[in-house]
Every structure is written in structure tokens, then in C-alpha cells.
Amino acid sequence: MRFFRGSVIPVWVGMVVAGLAITVIEFLGSKVYPPPLGMNPEDPASVRAAMALMPPGALLLVLLGWIVGTFAGAWVTARMASRSPITHGLVLGVLFLVGGIVNMLLLPHPVWFWILGVTVFLPSAYLGAKLGAASGPKDRSLAEA
């Protein structure tokens, strides 16, 4: 039970926070850069065609969402982790890195987006976890009480 409370729950809560932050930023990005008329979000071919027309600014907002979301999720994870807060934050970063790679494999992205996309998650997670650990309890055993 200690492992579940000390490791699984903090990472899960961090994933929810990260996912919400990413969703909000991507939603706001879709208001600045709306999808092309006629795009059907339930038709994979239509989504792939729309991705090819996305301006760089829209893709940069997606990257911003990934950075902010991963940072926020790792911060929360590190604050909640009863031990090894930075490691827990990095676990969250790896999970989101895998999700980002899957996203880029499923939808066509330009090469520059791939390069930036695979490099933003771990530094964001590390920085978020480092700051979250620094603002957490000095005695991590207090977090278990």
C-alpha cells in the first residue's frame, strides 16, 4: 500500500494535471489557429490532411502545451511523492514522451516538430520535479503520515 500511495498516486495525479494543462493550451491554440473547414475529427484521413496544413504557430502552441503540461505534472508528482521526487517526476516525463512519440507516429508532423517534440518532455519534467521537490516537505517521511 505504501508503494501505491507513495509512487503510483503521485504519478497518476501528475498525469491528470499534465493532461488538463495540455488540453487547455491546445484548446486555446485551436481558437487562435482553428482547424481547416471541413475537417472531421473522427476521420483519421481528414485529421492527417489538416495536420499537413497546420501553420508553424499552431504546432508551436502544441509544443508549449507539452512543455507546460509536463512541467506542471512533474511539479505536482514531485510534491506528492514520499521519496525520490525527481525520479517520480521523470517517470511522468517518460510517460508523456512516449505519448508524444505515439502522437507523432499517428499524425504527420514536420521534421523540426519531431526534433523539438522528443526533446521537450524530459527537461520540462526534470525542471518541474526539481522545483516541486524544493517546495515540498524537507522531511519526506512527513508526506507519508
Long-range contacts (C-beta under 8 A, 24 or more apart in sequence): 2-82, 2-144, 5-82, 5-144, 6-81, 6-82, 6-83, 6-143, 6-144, 7-81, 7-82, 7-88, 9-80, 10-76, 10-77, 10-78, 10-79, 10-80, 10-81, 10-82, 10-88, 11-77, 11-88, 11-91, 11-92, 11-95, 13-76, 13-77, 13-80, 14-73, 14-74, 14-75, 14-76, 14-77, 14-80, 14-88, 14-89, 14-92, 15-73, 15-92, 15-95, 15-96, 16-73, 17-69, 17-72, 17-73, 17-76, 18-69, 18-70, 18-72, 18-73, 18-74, 18-92, 18-96, 19-69, 19-73, 20-69, 21-65, 21-68, 21-69, 21-72, 21-73, 22-65, 22-66, 22-68, 22-69, 23-65, 24-65, 25-61, 25-64, 25-65, 25-68, 25-69, 26-61, 26-62, 26-65, 28-61, 29-58, 29-61, 29-62, 29-64, 29-65, 32-57, 32-58, 32-61, 33-57, 33-58, 33-61, 47-107, 48-107, 48-108, 51-107, 51-108, 51-109, 52-108, 59-109, 59-110, 59-113, 62-113, 63-113, 63-116, 63-117, 63-120, 66-96, 66-100, 66-117, 66-120, 66-121, 66-124, 67-120, 67-124, 68-124, 69-96, 70-96, 70-120, 70-121, 70-124, 70-125, 70-128, 71-124, 71-125, 71-127, 71-128, 72-128, 73-125, 73-128, 74-124, 74-125, 74-126, 74-127, 74-128, 74-129, 74-132, 75-128, 75-129, 75-131, 75-132, 76-132, 77-129, 77-132, 78-128, 78-129, 78-130, 78-131, 78-132, 78-133, 78-136, 79-132, 79-133, 79-135, 79-136, 80-143, 81-133, 81-136, 81-140, 81-143, 82-140, 82-141, 82-143, 82-144, 83-140, 85-129, 85-132, 85-133, 85-136, 85-140, 86-126, 86-129, 86-130, 86-133, 87-129, 88-129, 89-125, 89-126, 89-128, 89-129, 89-130, 89-132, 89-133, 90-122, 90-125, 90-126, 90-129, 92-125, 92-129, 93-121, 93-122, 93-124, 93-125, 93-126, 93-129, 94-121, 94-122, 94-125, 96-121, 96-125, 97-121, 97-122
